[in-house]
Amino acid sequence: MAYYTAKVQLTTLTDTANGTKEKKATEMYLVEAMSVTEAEAKVVKDFQGVTIDFEVKAVTNSKIIKIID
């Protein structure tokens, strides 16, 4: 297994005095997986059922070797 970083863009709608406005935020996640494809699939599965719009922008191999508890 290896570690991958996944960049996810979240889009939320906020009500303002002038109407509804889209607000975008980018978050990074660390995923343990066998491949980039599996890492992306894990992120998508984790976000299932969430009402926020999201898009996985990138998944890259992480330089992290080991997580020590």
Backbone as a printed PyTorch tensor [residue, N CA C, xyz], in Angstrom:
tensor([[[  0.8410,  -1.1830,   0.0000],
         [  0.0000,   0.0000,   0.0000],
         [  0.8880,   1.2490,   0.0000]],

        [[  0.3470,   2.2930,  -0.5790],
         [  1.0450,   3.5720,  -0.6370],
         [  0.0750,   4.6700,  -0.1950]],

        [[  0.6070,   5.8520,  -0.0120],
         [ -0.2220,   6.9950,   0.3710],
         [ -0.3140,   7.9700,  -0.7910]],

        [[ -1.5170,   8.5050,  -0.9890],
         [ -1.7860,   9.4570,  -2.0570],
         [ -2.4760,  10.6820,  -1.4730]],

        [[ -2.1930,  11.8370,  -2.0490],
         [ -2.9180,  13.0480,  -1.6590],
         [ -3.9690,  13.3330,  -2.7180]],

        [[ -5.1620,  13.6080,  -2.2500],
         [ -6.2710,  13.9040,  -3.1560],
         [ -6.7200,  15.3380,  -2.9220]],

        [[ -6.7470,  16.1180,  -3.9980],
         [ -7.2090,  17.5030,  -3.9400],
         [ -8.6720,  17.5030,  -4.3780]],

        [[ -9.5650,  17.9510,  -3.4660],
         [-11.0040,  17.9380,  -3.7180],
         [-11.5440,  19.3570,  -3.6390]],

        [[-12.2850,  19.7640,  -4.6670],
         [-12.9060,  21.0890,  -4.6720],
         [-14.3660,  20.9430,  -4.2610]],

        [[-14.7380,  21.6590,  -3.2030],
         [-16.1030,  21.6530,  -2.6900],
         [-16.8010,  22.9330,  -3.1090]],

        [[-18.0640,  22.8190,  -3.5160],
         [-18.8470,  23.9810,  -3.9150],
         [-20.1010,  24.0370,  -3.0550]],

        [[-20.2550,  25.1470,  -2.3350],
         [-21.4450,  25.3370,  -1.5040],
         [-22.1790,  26.5860,  -1.9570]],

        [[-23.4710,  26.6110,  -1.7250],
         [-24.2880,  27.7800,  -2.0420],
         [-24.5830,  28.5300,  -0.7530]],

        [[-24.3520,  29.8430,  -0.7690],
         [-24.6530,  30.6750,   0.3850],
         [-25.6070,  31.7780,  -0.0290]],

        [[-26.5550,  32.0740,   0.8500],
         [-27.5050,  33.1530,   0.5880],
         [-26.8920,  34.4760,   1.0100]],

        [[-26.9700,  35.4700,   0.1270],
         [-26.4850,  36.8130,   0.4220],
         [-27.6270,  37.8030,   0.1930]],

        [[-27.3760,  39.0410,   0.4740],
         [-28.3970,  40.0690,   0.2750],
         [-28.7410,  40.2260,  -1.2100]],

        [[-27.7950,  39.8920,  -2.0790],
         [-27.9990,  40.0120,  -3.5240],
         [-28.4250,  38.7060,  -4.1790]],

        [[-28.7280,  37.6820,  -3.3970],
         [-29.1320,  36.3940,  -3.9580],
         [-28.2190,  35.2810,  -3.4900]],

        [[-28.1840,  34.2200,  -4.2460],
         [-27.3650,  33.0570,  -3.8970],
         [-26.0100,  33.1490,  -4.5900]],

        [[-24.9580,  32.7930,  -3.8270],
         [-23.6030,  32.8680,  -4.3560],
         [-22.9070,  31.5240,  -4.1330]],

        [[-22.1430,  31.0890,  -5.1380],
         [-21.3430,  29.8760,  -5.0050],
         [-20.0390,  30.1920,  -4.2840]],

        [[-19.6890,  29.3250,  -3.3380],
         [-18.4220,  29.4720,  -2.6370],
         [-17.6430,  28.1800,  -2.8450]],

        [[-16.4060,  28.3000,  -3.3250],
         [-15.5770,  27.1320,  -3.6010],
         [-14.4220,  27.0710,  -2.6120]],

        [[-14.1430,  25.8690,  -2.1650],
         [-13.0230,  25.6320,  -1.2640],
         [-12.3040,  24.3800,  -1.7220]],

        [[-10.9960,  24.3620,  -1.5530],
         [-10.2010,  23.1920,  -1.9140],
         [ -9.6380,  22.5690,  -0.6470]],

        [[ -9.8180,  21.2530,  -0.5320],
         [ -9.3240,  20.5160,   0.6290],
         [ -8.4150,  19.3950,   0.1530]],

        [[ -7.4480,  19.0330,   0.9910],
         [ -6.5140,  17.9520,   0.6760],
         [ -6.7820,  16.7800,   1.6210]],

        [[ -6.7630,  15.5870,   1.0620],
         [ -6.9880,  14.3650,   1.8340],
         [ -5.8400,  13.4040,   1.6000]],

        [[ -5.4690,  12.6590,   2.6390],
         [ -4.4490,  11.6250,   2.5340],
         [ -5.1770,  10.2870,   2.4620]],

        [[ -4.8710,   9.5000,   1.4270],
         [ -5.5780,   8.2530,   1.1750],
         [ -4.5720,   7.1190,   1.0740]],

        [[ -4.8500,   6.0070,   1.7570],
         [ -4.0200,   4.8180,   1.6290],
         [ -4.6650,   3.9180,   0.5780]],

        [[ -3.9220,   3.6020,  -0.4800],
         [ -4.4730,   2.8090,  -1.5750],
         [ -3.3440,   2.1320,  -2.3460]],

        [[ -3.7500,   1.2410,  -3.2660],
         [ -2.7840,   0.5300,  -4.1070],
         [ -2.4400,   1.3050,  -5.3770]],

        [[ -3.3510,   2.2200,  -5.7990],
         [ -3.1220,   2.9630,  -7.0340],
         [ -3.8470,   4.3000,  -6.9780]],

        [[ -3.5550,   5.1510,  -7.9450],
         [ -4.2280,   6.4490,  -8.0500],
         [ -5.7290,   6.2360,  -8.2560]],

        [[ -6.0700,   5.2770,  -9.0990],
         [ -7.4770,   4.9990,  -9.3940],
         [ -8.2240,   4.5650,  -8.1480]],

        [[ -7.6130,   3.6940,  -7.3530],
         [ -8.2500,   3.2340,  -6.1190],
         [ -8.3810,   4.3870,  -5.1190]],

        [[ -7.3870,   5.2440,  -5.0480],
         [ -7.4430,   6.3910,  -4.1400],
         [ -8.5940,   7.3150,  -4.5160]],

        [[ -8.7600,   7.5950,  -5.8160],
         [ -9.8640,   8.4430,  -6.2580],
         [-11.2080,   7.7880,  -5.9450]],

        [[-11.3130,   6.4940,  -6.1640],
         [-12.5550,   5.7750,  -5.8780],
         [-12.8950,   5.8380,  -4.3900]],

        [[-11.8910,   5.7560,  -3.5310],
         [-12.1260,   5.8350,  -2.0850],
         [-12.6480,   7.2210,  -1.6910]],

        [[-12.1080,   8.2570,  -2.3050],
         [-12.5660,   9.6140,  -2.0080],
         [-14.0170,   9.7870,  -2.4510]],

        [[-14.3260,   9.3380,  -3.6540],
         [-15.6940,   9.4530,  -4.1700],
         [-16.6590,   8.6860,  -3.2670]],

        [[-16.2760,   7.4940,  -2.8350],
         [-17.1240,   6.6890,  -1.9460],
         [-17.3410,   7.4020,  -0.6120]],

        [[-16.2930,   8.0460,  -0.1040],
         [-16.3990,   8.7570,   1.1700],
         [-17.3760,   9.9280,   1.0880]],

        [[-17.4740,  10.5560,  -0.0720],
         [-18.3500,  11.7120,  -0.2460],
         [-19.7780,  11.3310,  -0.6460]],

        [[-20.0550,  10.0560,  -0.8970],
         [-21.4040,   9.6450,  -1.2670],
         [-22.3640,   9.9640,  -0.1320]],

        [[-23.5300,  10.4940,  -0.4970],
         [-24.5410,  10.8410,   0.4960],
         [-24.3920,  12.2450,   1.0570]],

        [[-23.3260,  12.9370,   0.7120],
         [-23.1090,  14.3090,   1.1730],
         [-23.8150,  15.2480,   0.1950]],

        [[-24.4780,  16.2570,   0.7120],
         [-25.2470,  17.1590,  -0.1450],
         [-24.3990,  18.2510,  -0.7930]],

        [[-23.1320,  18.3190,  -0.4730],
         [-22.2360,  19.3240,  -1.0450],
         [-21.7170,  18.8190,  -2.3890]],

        [[-21.6850,  19.7000,  -3.3890],
         [-21.0870,  19.3420,  -4.6770],
         [-19.5690,  19.2690,  -4.5040]],

        [[-18.9670,  18.2410,  -5.0950],
         [-17.5150,  18.0940,  -4.9940],
         [-16.9590,  17.5760,  -6.3140]],

        [[-15.6690,  17.8180,  -6.4930],
         [-14.9670,  17.3030,  -7.6670],
         [-13.5380,  16.9690,  -7.2520]],

        [[-13.1090,  15.7620,  -7.5650],
         [-11.7280,  15.3710,  -7.2980],
         [-10.8760,  15.9930,  -8.4000]],

        [[-10.0570,  16.9580,  -8.0350],
         [ -9.2560,  17.7000,  -9.0040],
         [ -7.9500,  16.9840,  -9.3510]],

        [[ -7.3330,  16.3280,  -8.3560],
         [ -6.0530,  15.6690,  -8.6150],
         [ -5.7810,  14.6340,  -7.5370]],

        [[ -5.0940,  13.5790,  -7.9320],
         [ -4.5940,  12.5740,  -6.9890],
         [ -3.1370,  12.3380,  -7.3540]],

        [[ -2.2670,  12.5150,  -6.3780],
         [ -0.8360,  12.3480,  -6.6360],
         [ -0.2080,  11.4620,  -5.5650]],

        [[  0.8990,  10.8490,  -5.9290],
         [  1.6280,  10.0050,  -4.9970],
         [  2.2240,  10.8770,  -3.8930]],

        [[  2.0540,  10.4550,  -2.6590],
         [  2.5720,  11.2120,  -1.5200],
         [  3.9790,  10.7420,  -1.1740]],

        [[  4.7660,  11.6300,  -0.6060],
         [  6.1050,  11.2690,  -0.1540],
         [  6.0840,  10.6570,   1.2430]],

        [[  4.9110,  10.6150,   1.8450],
         [  4.7830,  10.0340,   3.1860],
         [  5.0390,   8.5200,   3.0910]],

        [[  5.9000,   8.0210,   3.9240],
         [  6.2780,   6.6090,   3.9030],
         [  5.4350,   5.8040,   4.8940]],

        [[  5.1990,   6.4020,   6.0730],
         [  4.5450,   5.6510,   7.1350],
         [  3.8540,   6.6120,   8.0820]],

        [[  2.7040,   6.1820,   8.5840],
         [  2.0090,   6.9530,   9.6070],
         [  2.2490,   6.2460,  10.9370]],

        [[  2.7690,   6.9840,  11.8880],
         [  3.0810,   6.4200,  13.2010],
         [  2.0130,   6.8980,  14.1770]],

        [[  1.3340,   5.9330,  14.7940],
         [  0.2760,   6.2730,  15.7690],
         [  0.8620,   6.6160,  17.1130]]])
